[in-house]
Amino acid sequence: LSSDVDVVTMRSRTMFYASLMRLLSLDLNDNDTVFYAFLQPLTG
């Protein structure tokens, strides 16, 4: 990130990714196939 991004935006982004990872880890149960299927729209 550049120094031009304000603190509120960085905090919101951090909370978003933390919440996303919490949801992801609850539903995965160590299933790699589900993990890669979840990431597919983000990498495409």
PLY file of the C-alpha trace (Angstrom):
ply
format ascii 1.0
element vertex 44
property float x
property float y
property float z
element edge 43
property int vertex1
property int vertex2
end_header
0.00 0.00 0.00
1.09 3.51 -0.61
1.21 6.20 2.02
-1.69 7.94 0.23
-4.25 5.45 1.60
-5.98 6.72 4.72
-6.11 4.78 7.97
-9.87 4.17 7.81
-9.55 2.48 4.42
-6.67 0.30 5.62
-8.60 -0.67 8.77
-11.71 -1.53 6.73
-9.68 -3.61 4.30
-8.00 -5.47 7.17
-11.34 -6.19 8.85
-12.80 -7.39 5.54
-10.00 -9.88 4.92
-9.99 -11.05 8.55
-13.74 -11.69 8.36
-13.38 -13.42 5.01
-10.69 -15.73 6.35
-12.79 -16.53 9.42
-15.71 -17.56 7.22
-13.44 -19.51 4.93
-11.74 -21.43 7.70
-15.07 -22.37 9.28
-16.43 -23.96 6.13
-13.30 -25.59 4.72
-12.47 -28.31 7.24
-9.01 -28.70 5.59
-10.51 -29.48 2.18
-8.07 -28.12 -0.43
-10.53 -28.58 -3.30
-13.04 -26.23 -1.66
-10.26 -23.73 -0.94
-9.11 -23.61 -4.57
-12.69 -23.39 -5.82
-13.23 -20.48 -3.43
-10.13 -18.67 -4.74
-10.93 -19.23 -8.42
-13.07 -16.07 -8.91
-10.41 -13.99 -7.14
-7.57 -15.20 -9.37
-9.41 -15.27 -12.69
0 1
1 2
2 3
3 4
4 5
5 6
6 7
7 8
8 9
9 10
10 11
11 12
12 13
13 14
14 15
15 16
16 17
17 18
18 19
19 20
20 21
21 22
22 23
23 24
24 25
25 26
26 27
27 28
28 29
29 30
30 31
31 32
32 33
33 34
34 35
35 36
36 37
37 38
38 39
39 40
40 41
41 42
42 43
